[in-house]
Each structure stands twice: as structure tokens, then as C-alpha cells.
Amino acid sequence: MNRKKSELKEWAKEHLKGVENTLFPSFTKDMKNLDEDGIRLDVRQSIKHGFFSAMCATETGLSLSETKRFVEIAADEAKGKILVSVSLILDSFEDNMELMEHAEKSGVNGILLGYPPSFYPHSAAEVYEQTKRFCDATNMHVIIYPSPHFHFSKFHPSGFPLEILEKVADLENVVAIKVGELGLFAQCHALVGDKILVGCPVERYAPLLTAGFKMQWMGAGCYEVFQSPEKPFLTQYFKLLLDGKFNEAMEIYWKLTPARVIFEEQFNKTVMSGTYNFHQQKYYQWCVGGNGGLTRQPAMKVHDFEMQATNMAFNMIGIVPRQNTEEFYMGRSIYSKMDHTPVASSMNSNGI
């Protein structure tokens, strides 16, 4: 995809539109290596769902070399059929820079720019300088990520130094900002909405933000919890909102209520702690055809009662989820290659 850096803001107005999902790495049965077939399956599923872009979640228990290979596989499988972005939230600026450079060479389209957990700036200017350094070093489009989990609350109660936001928005390849809190969304829209796109990943806010603030992109998130490739409710609902068909969109919005209630109950109790339950999100994806499988420890767990609640939500919105839980734990790609011949019992009819 040939895009001039100076034209990315205009490019985004046309192409950064729709719903962006999240890609998670898959592993071999012993968890020692990446499962390339599983990753490729998830990219193909993202395309089938109708997502316009898929973001590689890189803070998921990978070494730097594995992270580079993960995004390389995703970009190769996408090959122009879907945009691919990468989250830059690794442990150091050096690792983030190396990953960003590799991602660009591999054909990745954009980055979600975060900051290392150890970054402890003493001024808002330091935040701007690091942001500018990364933007200057790539020709990919950049989405700013003002997460409240970075150490910036000393500069502003929102968790991001708003005094630098207009300068950040002026950077040539900054095309958007991802905001999850409504007050911050409104202020970002007021400050820089005429320069860059302002997006929110929270599905329940989409009717308000598309109608009142002209939001055109939502993500990245594990939106498979709301749909299947055969019944792409969420992508349809968001497109209807963008097309101005509000009443039709709201019919789907209300239909998704059971999934929304259960998803938010499961998701919200973890997200503000600064982490995500990757096992749970991979379970959502597996239920509707994704690869599934677990991520490496340490990782939050998904329990049987949570799986049952998720299954109930899918059934209530008219989607029949996959049933073989063993396949989820292995991952579809690995499970399909295993020998499932029943082992003959050595016991006699008396159980001896």
C-alpha cells in the first residue's frame, strides 16, 4: 500500500472507517513456539467478520523476536485484504522502536502508540518528545493511545497531558486518537477533532458518538463477542450508524443486549486494573470460529462458569457457539492435527 506520509490524515478520513478487532498470538501445544497456522486462521476470520482492520496485541507473553514474527505472519496473511496495526506497549522504548521498524518492513499499516510501563517523565514535554520521536521514525499511520495506566496523571487528571495534544495532532502521520472515557473523548474532539479522528472502543457508546461527534471508527477490541462471520451483527450495526440509518442500527443494538451485559460484566472488572483476560477473549473468538488456545502464563484464567455465561449470551442473540471445549484449550489448528482415536480400555467388563 503506497501512502505518502503527508497524505495520511486525508487517507484516514476515507479508510480508517468501520470496526477494528484484535489479534492474539497462538502457540504450539507445549507453548514453546508460535502456532503460525493458528495465527493465519485468526487473520482469515477477521476478514470474514467484516472488520476493516486487525490490531496485533503484542503485550501477550512473547519475546521480542516472537513478537516480530507474530506481526510478520499477520501482515503476510492479510496481504491487502484487511489493514493490520500493531500495539507499541512493550517494556522499553528500544524494543518498541525495533518492533515498529520491523512491522513497517513486514507490511504492517499502522501503530497504536503507547509507552513503556517504566517511562516516568518529569514534564509533559518529555511525553511529546518521545511521541514525536516515534512518529518521525515511521511512515505508517499512528493512533495515539492516552491510556490512564501510563504515569501521566501528574500532568492532567485525565491521565494524559492535554497541553501537548494539539502539537501531537499536528505531527504528520498522527491520524487518530483512541479514547475510552466519554469526558476525555469530548475534550479531545473539541481540541483536535478538526485535525484527527477521535475513536472510542466501547461498543455501547457508538450510537451517541457517531451521531453527536461523527465517530467513524471503533476499536481495537475483541468484538467477536457480538457476532459471527455468518451473523455479523456488530459490523452491520456500526455501518448502519455511519450510513445514517439510526433506527435500523438501534434494532441491532437492542438485540445485542444479552451479549453486552455479560461481556461488560466479565471485561470491565479486569480492564481498569491495567490488564486483560486474554484467555477469555480468545474464548470469545473461538466460539465463533477463531483459533482459540491459551496465551502463556502469567495470564488470567477463563473459568467454566464464565464460558457457560458466554455461551448463553451467544445463544440469546441467535448464534450457536462451538461446543468442544478441549478444542478451545488446544487451539483449532493444533487440535485438527491431533489423533483423536479413542484409547482402548484395558479393564474387563467387571472394571478390573
C-alpha positions as CSV (number, residue, x, y, z in Angstrom):
1,M,0.0,0.0,0.0
2,N,1.6,3.2,-1.2
3,R,0.7,6.1,1.0
4,K,2.6,9.4,1.3
5,K,3.2,10.4,4.9
6,S,2.0,13.9,4.1
7,E,-1.4,12.5,2.9
8,L,-2.1,10.1,5.8
9,K,-4.6,12.4,7.5
10,E,-6.7,12.6,4.4
11,W,-6.2,8.8,3.8
12,A,-7.6,8.1,7.3
13,K,-10.8,10.1,6.6
14,E,-11.6,7.7,3.8
15,H,-10.1,4.4,5.0
16,L,-10.0,4.4,8.8
17,K,-13.7,3.6,8.9
18,G,-15.6,0.7,10.5
19,V,-14.7,-1.8,13.3
20,E,-11.2,-2.9,14.2
21,N,-10.7,-6.2,16.1
22,T,-7.8,-7.6,18.0
23,L,-5.4,-10.4,17.0
24,F,-3.8,-12.5,19.8
25,P,-0.9,-14.9,19.3
26,S,-1.5,-18.7,19.2
27,F,1.0,-21.3,20.4
28,T,2.0,-24.9,19.9
29,K,0.7,-27.5,22.4
30,D,3.8,-27.2,24.6
31,M,3.6,-23.4,24.5
32,K,7.2,-23.1,23.4
33,N,6.6,-21.8,19.9
34,L,4.1,-19.7,17.9
35,D,1.4,-21.6,16.0
36,E,1.6,-20.0,12.6
37,D,-1.4,-21.8,11.2
38,G,-3.5,-20.6,14.2
39,I,-2.5,-17.0,13.7
40,R,-3.2,-17.2,10.0
41,L,-6.6,-18.7,10.8
42,D,-7.5,-15.7,13.0
43,V,-6.5,-13.3,10.3
44,R,-8.8,-15.0,7.8
45,Q,-11.6,-15.0,10.4
46,S,-11.1,-11.3,10.9
47,I,-11.6,-10.8,7.2
48,K,-14.8,-13.0,7.2
49,H,-16.2,-11.0,10.1
50,G,-16.0,-7.8,8.0
51,F,-13.6,-5.9,10.2
52,F,-11.7,-3.3,8.3
53,S,-8.5,-3.7,10.4
54,A,-7.0,-6.1,12.9
55,M,-4.6,-5.0,15.6
56,C,-1.8,-7.4,16.8
57,A,-1.9,-7.3,20.6
58,T,1.8,-7.6,21.4
59,E,1.9,-7.4,25.2
60,T,0.8,-11.1,25.3
61,G,3.7,-13.1,26.7
62,L,6.1,-13.0,23.7
63,S,9.8,-12.4,23.4
64,L,10.7,-9.6,21.1
65,S,11.7,-12.0,18.3
66,E,8.4,-13.8,18.7
67,T,6.5,-10.5,18.6
68,K,8.2,-9.6,15.4
69,R,7.4,-13.0,13.9
70,F,3.7,-12.7,15.1
71,V,3.2,-9.3,13.3
72,E,5.1,-10.6,10.2
73,I,2.7,-13.6,9.9
74,A,-0.4,-11.4,10.4
75,A,0.8,-8.9,7.7
76,D,1.6,-11.7,5.3
77,E,-1.8,-13.4,5.7
78,A,-3.6,-10.1,5.4
79,K,-1.9,-9.1,2.1
80,G,-4.2,-6.1,1.4
81,K,-7.4,-7.9,2.3
82,I,-7.5,-6.2,5.7
83,L,-5.4,-3.5,7.4
84,V,-3.0,-4.6,10.1
85,S,-1.9,-2.5,13.0
86,V,0.4,-3.2,16.0
87,S,0.3,-2.0,19.6
88,L,3.5,-0.5,20.8
89,I,3.4,-1.1,24.5
90,L,6.5,-3.2,25.1
91,D,8.8,-2.9,28.1
92,S,11.2,-0.4,26.7
93,F,11.5,2.3,24.0
94,E,14.2,0.3,22.4
95,D,12.0,-2.7,22.0
96,N,9.1,-0.6,20.8
97,M,11.4,1.1,18.2
98,E,12.8,-2.2,16.9
99,L,9.3,-3.7,16.7
100,M,8.0,-0.6,14.9
101,E,10.8,-0.7,12.3
102,H,10.2,-4.5,11.7
103,A,6.5,-4.1,11.4
104,E,6.8,-1.4,8.7
105,K,9.2,-3.6,6.7
106,S,6.8,-6.5,7.1
107,G,3.9,-4.6,5.6
108,V,2.0,-3.5,8.7
109,N,-0.1,-0.4,8.0
110,G,-0.2,1.4,11.4
111,I,0.6,1.5,15.0
112,L,-1.2,2.2,18.3
113,L,1.4,4.2,20.1
114,G,1.7,3.7,23.8
115,Y,4.6,4.0,26.3
116,P,6.6,1.5,28.3
117,P,5.4,0.9,31.9
118,S,8.7,2.1,33.2
119,F,8.5,5.5,31.4
120,Y,8.3,8.1,34.2
121,P,8.5,11.6,32.6
122,H,9.2,14.7,34.6
123,S,7.4,17.0,32.2
124,A,4.8,17.0,29.5
125,A,7.5,18.0,27.1
126,E,9.2,14.6,27.6
127,V,5.9,12.8,26.6
128,Y,5.7,14.9,23.5
129,E,9.4,14.4,22.5
130,Q,9.1,10.6,22.8
131,T,5.8,10.7,20.8
132,K,7.4,12.8,18.1
133,R,10.5,10.5,18.0
134,F,8.4,7.5,17.1
135,C,6.2,9.4,14.7
136,D,9.2,10.8,12.9
137,A,10.8,7.3,12.6
138,T,8.0,5.7,10.6
139,N,5.9,6.3,7.5
140,M,3.0,4.2,9.0
141,H,-0.1,5.9,10.3
142,V,-0.1,6.5,14.1
143,I,-3.0,6.3,16.5
144,I,-2.3,7.9,19.9
145,Y,-3.3,5.9,22.9
146,P,-3.8,8.1,26.1
147,S,-4.4,5.2,28.4
148,P,-4.9,6.1,32.1
149,H,-2.4,3.4,33.0
150,F,0.6,5.4,32.0
151,H,2.3,7.6,34.6
152,F,0.9,10.9,33.3
153,S,-1.8,11.8,35.8
154,K,0.5,14.2,37.5
155,F,0.2,16.4,34.3
156,H,-3.6,16.2,34.0
157,P,-6.3,14.3,35.8
158,S,-7.4,12.6,32.6
159,G,-4.1,10.6,32.6
160,F,-2.7,12.4,29.5
161,P,-1.1,15.9,29.3
162,L,-3.7,17.7,27.2
163,E,-1.4,20.7,26.9
164,I,0.6,18.7,24.2
165,L,-2.4,17.2,22.4
166,E,-2.6,19.9,19.7
167,K,1.1,19.6,18.9
168,V,0.8,15.8,18.8
169,A,-2.2,16.1,16.4
170,D,-0.1,18.3,14.1
171,L,2.5,15.5,13.6
172,E,2.3,14.5,10.0
173,N,1.3,10.8,10.4
174,V,-0.8,11.1,13.5
175,V,-4.3,10.3,12.2
176,A,-6.3,9.4,15.2
177,I,-6.6,9.0,19.0
178,K,-8.2,6.1,20.8
179,V,-10.1,7.2,23.9
180,G,-12.3,5.1,26.2
181,E,-13.7,7.7,28.6
182,L,-16.5,10.0,27.5
183,G,-15.3,13.2,29.1
184,L,-11.9,12.8,27.6
185,F,-13.4,11.9,24.2
186,A,-15.4,15.1,24.2
187,Q,-12.4,17.2,25.1
188,C,-10.2,15.5,22.5
189,H,-12.9,16.1,19.9
190,A,-13.1,19.8,20.9
191,L,-9.3,20.2,20.9
192,V,-8.2,18.2,17.8
193,G,-11.3,16.8,16.2
194,D,-10.8,19.1,13.2
195,K,-7.3,17.6,12.7
196,I,-7.5,13.9,13.5
197,L,-10.1,11.2,14.1
198,V,-11.3,10.5,17.6
199,G,-12.4,6.9,18.2
200,C,-13.8,5.0,21.2
201,P,-13.6,1.2,21.6
202,V,-16.7,1.0,23.9
203,E,-19.5,-0.6,21.8
204,R,-22.4,0.8,23.9
205,Y,-21.3,4.4,23.2
206,A,-21.3,4.0,19.4
207,P,-24.8,5.4,18.8
208,L,-24.1,8.6,20.8
209,L,-20.6,9.2,19.4
210,T,-21.4,8.5,15.7
211,A,-24.5,10.8,15.9
212,G,-23.1,13.6,18.0
213,F,-19.3,13.5,17.2
214,K,-19.2,11.9,13.8
215,M,-17.1,9.0,15.0
216,Q,-16.3,6.7,12.1
217,W,-14.0,4.1,13.5
218,M,-14.3,1.8,16.6
219,G,-11.6,-0.3,18.0
220,A,-9.5,-2.1,18.6
221,G,-11.4,-4.7,20.6
222,C,-12.5,-8.3,20.8
223,Y,-15.8,-7.6,19.0
224,E,-16.3,-11.3,18.1
225,V,-18.3,-11.5,21.3
226,F,-21.1,-9.7,19.5
227,Q,-21.2,-11.6,16.2
228,S,-20.1,-14.4,14.0
229,P,-18.9,-14.3,10.3
230,E,-22.4,-15.7,9.3
231,K,-24.2,-13.2,11.5
232,P,-22.0,-10.1,11.6
233,F,-24.3,-8.1,13.9
234,L,-21.8,-5.5,15.2
235,T,-20.2,-4.6,11.9
236,Q,-23.7,-4.3,10.3
237,Y,-24.9,-2.1,13.2
238,F,-21.9,0.2,13.0
239,K,-22.2,0.6,9.3
240,L,-25.9,1.4,9.6
241,L,-24.9,4.1,12.1
242,L,-22.3,5.5,9.7
243,D,-24.9,5.5,6.9
244,G,-27.3,7.5,9.0
245,K,-29.8,4.6,9.4
246,F,-30.2,5.1,13.1
247,N,-33.4,3.3,13.7
248,E,-32.2,0.2,11.9
249,A,-29.0,0.3,13.8
250,M,-30.7,0.5,17.1
251,E,-32.8,-2.6,16.4
252,I,-29.5,-4.5,16.3
253,Y,-28.1,-2.6,19.3
254,W,-31.0,-3.8,21.5
255,K,-30.8,-7.3,20.1
256,L,-27.2,-7.4,21.3
257,T,-28.2,-6.5,24.9
258,P,-27.6,-10.1,26.4
259,A,-24.1,-10.2,24.9
260,R,-23.3,-6.6,26.0
261,V,-24.4,-7.2,29.6
262,I,-22.4,-10.4,30.0
263,F,-19.3,-9.1,28.2
264,E,-19.2,-5.9,30.2
265,E,-19.6,-7.8,33.5
266,Q,-16.6,-10.1,32.5
267,F,-14.5,-7.4,30.9
268,N,-14.9,-4.3,33.0
269,K,-13.7,-5.9,36.2
270,T,-10.3,-6.5,34.7
271,V,-9.6,-3.6,32.3
272,M,-9.2,-0.9,34.9
273,S,-6.7,-3.0,36.8
274,G,-4.4,-2.4,33.8
275,T,-4.6,-5.9,32.2
276,Y,-6.8,-8.0,30.1
277,N,-8.1,-11.6,30.3
278,F,-6.6,-12.9,27.0
279,H,-7.8,-16.4,27.6
280,Q,-11.3,-15.1,27.9
281,Q,-11.1,-13.0,24.7
282,K,-9.6,-15.9,22.8
283,Y,-12.5,-18.0,24.0
284,Y,-15.0,-15.4,22.6
285,Q,-13.2,-15.7,19.2
286,W,-13.1,-19.5,19.3
287,C,-16.8,-19.7,20.0
288,V,-17.5,-18.2,16.5
289,G,-14.7,-19.9,14.6
290,G,-11.4,-18.4,15.8
291,N,-8.4,-20.5,16.6
292,G,-8.7,-20.2,20.4
293,G,-6.0,-21.7,22.6
294,L,-4.3,-20.1,25.6
295,T,-1.6,-17.5,26.0
296,R,1.5,-18.1,28.2
297,Q,1.5,-17.6,31.9
298,P,1.2,-15.4,33.8
299,A,-2.2,-14.9,32.4
300,M,-5.7,-14.5,33.8
301,K,-7.9,-17.6,33.5
302,V,-11.3,-18.2,32.0
303,H,-13.5,-20.4,34.2
304,D,-16.2,-22.9,33.2
305,F,-19.0,-20.7,34.7
306,E,-17.7,-17.8,32.6
307,M,-17.7,-19.9,29.5
308,Q,-21.3,-21.0,30.2
309,A,-22.4,-17.4,30.6
310,T,-20.7,-16.5,27.3
311,N,-22.4,-19.5,25.6
312,M,-25.8,-18.4,26.9
313,A,-25.2,-14.9,25.6
314,F,-24.4,-16.2,22.1
315,N,-27.5,-18.4,22.1
316,M,-29.7,-15.4,23.2
317,I,-28.6,-13.3,20.2
318,G,-29.1,-16.2,17.8
319,I,-25.6,-17.6,17.5
320,V,-24.7,-21.2,18.3
321,P,-21.2,-21.3,19.7
322,R,-18.7,-24.1,19.2
323,Q,-19.0,-26.8,21.8
324,N,-15.8,-28.9,22.0
325,T,-14.0,-27.1,24.9
326,E,-11.0,-29.4,24.5
327,E,-10.5,-27.9,21.0
328,F,-10.5,-24.4,22.6
329,Y,-7.8,-25.3,25.1
330,M,-5.6,-26.8,22.3
331,G,-6.5,-24.3,19.6
332,R,-8.3,-25.3,16.4
333,S,-5.2,-25.5,14.3
334,I,-3.4,-27.9,16.8
335,Y,-6.5,-29.9,17.6
336,S,-7.2,-30.6,13.9
337,K,-3.7,-32.3,13.6
338,M,-4.1,-34.5,16.7
339,D,-5.0,-38.2,16.7
340,H,-8.4,-38.4,18.3
341,T,-8.7,-42.2,18.1
342,P,-10.2,-43.4,21.4
343,V,-7.7,-45.3,23.6
344,A,-8.9,-48.8,24.2
345,S,-9.5,-49.6,27.8
346,S,-7.5,-52.5,29.4
347,M,-10.3,-53.1,32.0
348,N,-12.6,-56.1,31.7
349,S,-16.3,-55.9,32.0
350,N,-16.0,-56.1,35.8
351,G,-13.9,-52.9,35.8
352,I,-10.7,-54.8,36.6
